[in-house]
Structure formats: structure tokens, C-alpha cells
Amino acid sequence: MANKDTSSISPRFWLVFLVAFLPIIFGGYLVWMEWPQAHLRVSFFNLGTAKNKNMLVLIEAPNGVRVLINAGDEDRAALSILGRSLPIYQYKIDAVILTEMKRKYIGGFPSVAERYDVGKVLAPFLNVNTASVSEASSTSDQRAIEAVMSSLSEKKLEAKIALQGMKIVLDQKRDIYLEILFPDRIFSSARREMREGIIVSRLVYGKTVFTFSDGVSQSIRDYLKLPADEWRASSSSVERFESDGEKMWRIN
């Protein structure tokens, strides 16, 4: 009697295999993507040019908390960055900081708020009739501000005016927090910077300190005694990666 050829496997077998095991494999991938990381990651994306920077910053804490600083000018740019930076099916952004109410920084916020579940929002001001709009902003800036205000209202988002001393705790266990350094009521009330409206903040994790001061005038930098570098840290705890238009630090 001739032996049956067992070397070949029928297509039906592979079909059953794929149907049975693909959901398990895909589910495992999602769990792996969502699993809390063991480090703090800070990613910088320049949506502008080398001379005219427009920085978007994504902060990801070890416990999964995420903070976005600015939303860029173009909707698609911010969404594209978030789409490739966040895990699949992850739509939670715990806080958004809009450092300056200009189109180049806030133009993409309505789309971000539409696509993602935004927790809280910090901004230099939350009144479209403020002096910053009427005296210092262009027509395109005013339209962008109105769009942000409309988005905040429609989504019923928690929005606050940033003031020195405010803190966003990213990871209480590891003592990771973001602190607002400016606006300062006393300093700003007598100077033009308050009308321009800008936020300066710093991220603290042990000996590692990041200062976010994109677009800040020299007078504010001198007043706050900001470091020359955009970050300082013990070299043993920081890994730096760079690619086109992106800088990323991973702090263990």
C-alpha cells in the first residue's frame, strides 16, 4: 500500500491556524504596546525650520501618563507625529500645554482634541478678548485662538490659565512632575511679555531637568535665570536619539 504524502499541509489547515492564532498574536502585541515603560521619554519635533523653530514636545512617563506641549501649525503634522509615537488604539493625552497663543503653536489643537481624549489644558490666557489678541496677534492668530476656544467649549475640556508654581504630577511614585515657571504675576504685570502671553515650564525627574522655553525673549530668560542648554542631567541616566526633525531623550 502506498504511503500518504504527509509532507504537504493543506491550505485549509493554514486558514484554521490563522483564524485561531492571529487574534492571540495581535492581542499580545497590543498588550506589549500598552505595557508601562521603564523610563521617562521626552521627544522633540521641530515643525518649523532650523532658524524659525516650531517645537512640539511629547512627554511620556513610565506609568503611561502623557503630556503634549503645543500642537503645531498644521493639523496633519501634529496628528501624524502622535499617530506614529503613541501605541495603537491609545487615544489618551493627560494634559496639553499651549505655550503661546499663536497659530504656529495652537493651530493643530482642535484636531488633536477631536481625535484624542485630552485631560486638562494649560494656556497663557483663555479669553479671546484679552490684550494679547487685540494688540499683539495677527488675524490668523486670532482665528486660531477662536478655534481653540470653540474646541474647549465643545469638548467641555478642563482649561486653566498657567501661573508660576502650578504643577502637573506625571508619576507620583517616581516623583516626576512638570512645573510652570512663567507667567509670573509680579514680573508680567509691569512688562510687555504678559500681553504677548507665553508659558515657560520645566520637567523634573531626579537630577534630570528639562526646560521648555521655545520662543522666550531674552528678558524672560534672564529673569528666570534659564540654563543655556535646553536640558541638563547626569550623563549616566540619559540616552539621546536623533533622526530627521526629531530629538528624543530616554531617562532611566
N, C-alpha and C positions, 0 to 999 in steps of 0.2 A: 504494500500500500504506500502510495506516495505521501510524504510528509507535507503538512500545510506550511505555507510560507508565512512565518511569524515575524519576518524582518521588517515588513512594512506595516504601518499603522494607518488605519482608515481615517479619512477626513472627519468622519463623524466623531471619532474619539477626540480629535483636537478641538472640535466645536464644543463638545461637552466640557472639556478641560477649561477652555477659555471662559465659558459661561459660568462655570463653578468657581474658578480661582481668580479671575480678573477683579471682581468686586473686593475680594480679600486683599489682593495686592494694592489696589487703588486706595482702599481704606487704610491700609498700613502706611502708605505714602502720605496721606492726609494727616494721620496721627503724628508721623515723624515731622512734618512741616509745622504742625501746631505745637509741638513739644517745646516747653520753655528752654531758651538757650542759656548757656552757662556764662555769658559775657554781655557787657553793655556794648551796643553798636551805634556809632554816630556816623551817618552818611551825609556828605555834602554834594549837592548837584548844582552846577553853575548853568543856569538857563540863559545867561547873557553871554558877554564876550570877556576876554581877558582884561580889557580896560574898563568895561562897563558891566560889572558883575551883577548877577541877579540870583542870589543863593536861595535854594530850597534845602532844608535840613530835615532829615528823618532820624529820630532818636528811638531806639528800641531797647528797652530794659530787659534784664534776664528773666523777669517774671511775665513778660509779654506785653507790658504797658508801652504804648507808642505815643509820641508827641511829634507833631509836624510843625515846623517853623516856616511860615509863608507858603503860598500856593502857586506862585509863578504868574506870569502874564497870560500865557495861553492855556486854555483848558486841557487840551490834549497832552501838553508837556507834563503837567502835574499828574494826570491820571496815568500816563504811560509809565512814569517813574514809580508811582505807587503800585501799579499793576505788576511790575517786574520785581519789586522789592518786598512786597508782602506775600505771605503764604496764600495758596489757593483758597478761595472762599473765606478769606479773612477781611472783614469789612469794618473793623473797629479801629478808630483813631481816638484815643482817650482825650487828647487836647490839641488844639490848633492855636498857635501864636502868630498873629498878623503884626509884624514888627513896624510896618509903616503903611498908612492908608493911601497907597499909590497903586496904580493899575499893575505895575510890574511885579508887585508883591501879592496883590489880592485878587487879580483878575480871574484866577482859576478856582477861587474858593467856592463859588456857587456850585460848580460841577463836582468838586470834592465832597461838599455837603450833601449833594444829591446821590452820589454813588456810595459814600461811606457813612457809617454810624459814628458821627462826631460827638464826643462827650462835652467838653467845655471849650469856649473860645475866649482868648485874651486879645485886646486891641488897644491902641493908644487912645481912642475915643469911640463912642458909639452913638454919636449924634450927627446926622448928615448936615445940620446947620451950624456946626462948630466953626470957629475961626480958621481952623486948618483947611477946611474945604473952600471957604469963600476967599481966602487971602493967598493960599499957597498952592492950591491944586488946579490942575488943568481940567478941561471939560471931560476928557477921557477918564481922569481920576475920579471926578465927581460921579460919573456914570458907574464906575466900578464900585464906588462906595455905596451908592444906592442899591446896586445889585447884591452886595454883601448884606446890607440891612434887610433887604427883602428876603434873602435866603435865611437869615437868622430868625426872622419872624415866621416864615412859612414852616420851618423845621422845628420851631419852638426850642432853639438851642440855648443853653446856658452861656451867656456872654457877660464879660466883666471888663471894666477899664483897668489896664495894668498899672500898678503902682509899686514903687520900691518896697521891698520886703515881702511881697507875695511869693508863695512857694507852691510848686506842683511836685508832690511826692510821687516819684515813679516806682520806687521799690523801698518800702519801709524797712524790710529785713536787712537789706544791704546798705541802707542809708544813701540812696541815690535820689537827688532832688534837683529841680530846676528853680532858680531864684531870680526874681526880677530886680535889676539894678537901677533901671531908669524906665519911665519918668520918675523924677524926684520932685515933689510938690514945691519945696522951698526953692530949689535951684531953678526949676522950669518956670515958675510964676513970673519971674523977672527977666526971662530971656526968650528969644525968638524960637528956640527949639521946641517949646511947648506948643506953639502954633503949628509947627511942622509935624509934631506928633511922631515919636519914634520909641521903640522898645529895645532896651539892652538887657540881656539875660545871661546867666551862666549856669552850666551844668556841673554838678559836683558829685564825684564818686571817689571817696577816699582822698588820695593825693592827686587824682586826676581832675583837672578843671578845664572846661571848655567855655570860652567867652564868645557869645554871638552878638556881633556888633557891626554887621554889614550895613554900610551907608551912613554910619555915625560920624558926625562932624568932629573935628579935632578938639573943639572946646569941650564937648561932652567927654571925649576920650581922656582929656587932661583932667577934667573934674573927677571922673571915676577912677583915674589912675589905671587905665586898662593896660594889660601887657601888650608888648609889641606883637607877639605871636598870637594866633587865634586859639592856641591850646598850650597847656603845659602839663607835664605828667612825668612820673618816674618811668624811665625808659624800659624797665623790665616788665611793666604791666601793659604796655601799649603795642599793638601791631597796626601798621599803616598799610593800606592798599590803595592803589590809584589805577584808574582807567580813563577813557575819554570822557571828559566833563564830570568826573566823579572822584571824590576822595572819601575813603571810609577808614574809620578808626575802630578797632575792636579792643576793648579793655577787659582783661580777665579778672 
